[in-house]
Amino acid sequence: MKNKKQKNNKKQQNAIVESLDTKIAKAVYAEKKISERIIGYFPYEFLFVKATYFGTTQRPAKISAIEKGIVGILLIDGHSSFGTIGQILGLDVVNDKAEKSILSKALDGLRSFNAIEGDDDFIVLTEAGKVYADKGERPDTYQKSFDIFVDMNHTGWKTIKNALSAVNDNISFINTKCENISLNIDEIREYAAVQAQDVHYPQERYLLERADWKEGHKGRYKMYICFVQGVSTGVVRAFAFDENTNSLNPIVAEYINSDATLASQLLEQCIKIECEMNFDTQILDDEAAKEAKAKVSQDIIEAEKRLADEDTADEETDEESVEKSSIDVPNNEVESSPVKKTKPAKQTKSTSKAKDRLHKKALYDSVSFEVELQKIFKEDNPDEIWLMSPWIKGLENKKSSVFIDERGPAIETFLQDEKKRVFVAYSAPSQTKSGKLKTDEEGNVIKNIDDDVLNLIEKLEKEYPNFFFVELPEYHFKNVIEVKGDQKILFSGSFNVLSFSVSEHQTHVRREEMALANPSIAKSKYVSFQVEFAEKYAERIKQEIEELNIETVDSYVNERMNYFLNIDNSDIKKLYLPMVELLEEKKYLCVLASIRKRLTAIDQQLVALANTTGVMGKKKSELKRELEIIEKDMNVNSVDDPSLTELLSNNRQLLEHVKEQKIFPGKKKNFTTSQQQRQAVSKPLVSVQHSDILNEEPETTKEGLSLYLARISQAFMNKEIKKTPMNEKLLALVQDSELVNLMDMLTAMTSRYKDNAFDLSIGVNGYLFRYPTLFNHKEEFAAKQKRTQQRLTQVNQSNIQTVVKQLS
């Protein structure tokens, strides 16, 4: 049964807040190579000093037009005089005091920054002047305050301020001033050339001449450093994730990767934290590593090779794309729109033609697989998702839980579509060698699922009939299966051994990775898990059905049972077909009880009316219609209880003979007494008509046999034949071995409603014919019993005419 969320809010999406782990994983996953595995990540805090200086800088300034003219004259003539320069420039320096003053100021300015030398009678360019003439500039000195960030532990990192330029507001600074960090002018210039280029940038002739310390403040900023390793090359490199910008910081990563010592130190911290956070990740010594490597599964080895091949193919595709993009530019646009040969952004590999086919990598580290899981839930649009893990951890003694924070919300959102299903399993508690359950120091059994998670999952199971959840016998594997149409994708967990060069020695780490399984193995595992879940749910559903009462059985629907019944698997059908029969019997009993209750109520009304004033015409019509409805219900449900048939007949006869009350009775007539009415009721009013069906023989084909049984059923329902001769004819049929071979099903079950009686069921040609409460030859029928896993259409009063017509 659909819940309210599924009925009314199919488009509803639960708000899933991505955890920091997921954000980091997605950012790195999008940038790393296909053949690189993520080793892990950890928070790293940068500590530095924000040093403020008052600087004096010499910078280039444009020279004026008159200065440019003077320099030009001297550059051509080699030397000149005050008067000659004035004459060439068109200035009357002899008679016009203003023009003389203009030229004097220009010459004084050129002398001040050493562009010219000599007196007014002999003026020449200096070497610096020749440079100014060439550039059209002159030196200018200015002063200003500037800041640089200095990491005293990593003084070679000059780009730290640039790396943090986008997050200045998020940097934590200590208000208390720190002591002078005592950098000399050359060291200050090195930092300023990168961080404060407006005071020192030699390429543009900005030269810092002096820097005086003003103040300093210690600062800190946190990023997450993530390491990846090439599967085939073993090369390790770092990424830096900034939580405030929700993106990678390439400047920080570039510096870490350029400093081998720093990278090694950070990698060592990363491995240590990974081992602390994941108990299945362990550091091994050389001997243990050698032994563990020998046990690495062939699946992992082959997956690594496929991963490297995928990366090679991806790079070749990128190169082809770059070449094509450079060729495709029209000739008349080459100069104005040059194409830069850079690696294009990653594109989705699936095409519109094969959009429903799933494309997966051969191998995933644990971090990358979290990204893949999100893709499965949000993008792949699968029909089923199976999550098999030995344990499911909650928030006990932890700040966060992957299942509670991310997996659970993703599952619930996925289940909003009632056509989709999710299956979750965890392992039963582990046992010691002696067979006892493992316990903690306090003697409590060590469970593989935390109570907070169990509580939430049970609510999920109660709310969504398309969610399946079981505890399986102790196991230690991790499997994820994605089902989409005929595709079965299996990701299987397996241990691998990675080696790194850390602090001038080799470090070996054993950890779990998820490998893509062979399609045939995926299908086999899928079938196996279906059977295991079916077995677990069979126990629950059987108990539910057994506990049903008359009030609840008629409305009982179990969508999980229907799911398992629709699976084409003989082992599963053996589990569930008996439950279908049990439920049908329960519903049949409910029908009998309901009909008996209705007939008894009518009988009591008629007896009361017969003994008093009689029945009005309208009331008599209502009772007649009610008896017709009851008879129809009996036929539809193939009710063959003699006591109910007799009670129905008695009610009809009593209704016919009870006196009809009139509003104006007129002259009184003699009426029969109540005793006479009751005696009249006891007389049988129905005469049995005879049919020739019992004298006929069926054809020895499935179609012929099913038609014959349908006609026998029809004749019995129409009261054309009696039960005893029908019983004998059915016996004759099952004594014919050829006819029995045509039957798919033959059962003789003890009747639940009549002592010494049995119910005969015969299945043939896709139909199920039931003959309840027979009394003769049960042993002969039971000796020929056979069952089927096929679902059969039950023949009853409501469809008998249609079945006979279809088979004729």
Secondary structure, DSSP 8 states (H G I E B T S, - for coil): ---HHHHH-TT--------HHHHHHHHHHHHS-TTEEEEEEEEEEEEEEEEEEEEEEEEEEE--HHHHHHHHHHHHHSEE-HHHHHHHHT--TTT-HHHHHHHHHHHHHHHHTTSEES-TTSEEE-HHHHHHHHHTEEEEEEEEEEEEEE-TT-TT-TTHHHHTGGGGGG-EE-SS--------HHHHHHHHHHH-TTT-BGGGTBEEEEEEEEEEEEEEEEEEEEEEEETTT--EEEEEEETTTTEE-HHHHHHHHH-HHHHHHHHHHHHHHHHHH-TT-EEE-HHHHHHHHHT--HHHHHHHHHHHHHHHHHHHHHHHHHHHHHHSS-GGGTTTS--------------STTTTS----SEE-HHHHHHHHHHHHHTS--SEEEEE-S-B--STTSS--HIIIIIHHHHHHHTTSTT-EEEEEEE---B-TTS-B-B-TTS-B--SB-HHHHHHHHHHHHH-TTEEEEEESS----EEEEEETTEEEEEEEEEEEEEEEETTEEEEEEEEEEEE--HHHHHHHHHHHHHHHHHHHHHHHHHHHHT--HHHHTT---HHHHHHHTS--HHHHHHHHHHHHHHHHHHHHHHHHHHHHHHHHHHHHHHHHHTTT-B-HHHHHHHHHHHHHHHHHHHHTT---HHHHHHHHHHHHHHHHS-B--SS--S------HHHHHHHHTS--------SGGG----SSHHHHHHHHHHHHHHHHTTSS-HHHHHHHHHHHHT-HHHHHH-SEEEEEE-SSSTT-EEEEEEETTEEEEEEEE-S-HHHHHHT-B--SS--EE--TTTHHHHHHHH-
